[in-house]
Amino acid sequence: MSGLGDFEHRTVDELNFLCGLGSYTLRPRRRVDLLRKYLTAAAHRVEWGRIDRRRAIAAAAAHLVREVQGIIP
């Protein structure tokens, strides 16, 4: 267990997190920068728990591409 008690993040939770990335802070940040940092951190992440690592990384990469291209999801 990763110290989360009775709740462990699932793939759907991670995907929802990625959809809202950048809206969780009062300090403005460029979403594209946050997605890049997420992907960098994901490469070093060891514990994924119940999260499908491949789906989360693919989703983050897809969000990044849409951001760079200016496509609103």
N, C-alpha and C positions, 0 to 999 in steps of 0.2 A: 504494500500500500504506500502511496506517495504522501501520506500525511493529510489527505483530504477528508478523512473521516468516512462517513457513509456515502459521500458523493464523489464520484470520479467523473472528470470530463470525458465526454464521448466525442466521436467524430462530428456529430451534428452540433455540439456545443462549440467546437473549434471553428467550424465553418460559419456559424453565427457570429462568433467573435471576429473573424476575418471580414465579414460583411460590414460590421460596425467599426472596424479599425479606424482610428482617427477621431471618432466622435466621443471617445471616453475621457478626453482631457480638456481642461480649460485653456491650456496653452496651445495655440494654433500650431499644427504641424502638417507638413505636406504628406498626404496619404501615400504617395508614391515612395517617399523616404521610409515611412513606417513599414510598408510592404517589403521593401528591400532589406530592412533590418530584420524583419520576421524571417525572411528566407535565409539570411546569413545565420541567424540564431538557430533555425531549424536544422541546418547542416551540422551543428554541434550538439543538438539536443539528444540526450540518451534515453530518458524516460518519456514514453508517449502514452503509457497507460492504455486506455481503451480507445485511443485516437488512432485512426488509420493514417499513418505517417504519409503515405503516398498521396492519398486524397487531399490531405491538408496542404501539402506542398504544391500539388497541382492547382488547387483552388487559389492559393496565394499568388502563384505565378500567373494564373488567368486574370485575377484582379489587377495585378501589376501591369499586364499587357493592356488591359482596358483603360487603366489610368493614363498610361503613357500615350495611348492613342486618342485619349479624350472621349472615350465611349462611356456613357453613363449606364451603369448596370440596371 
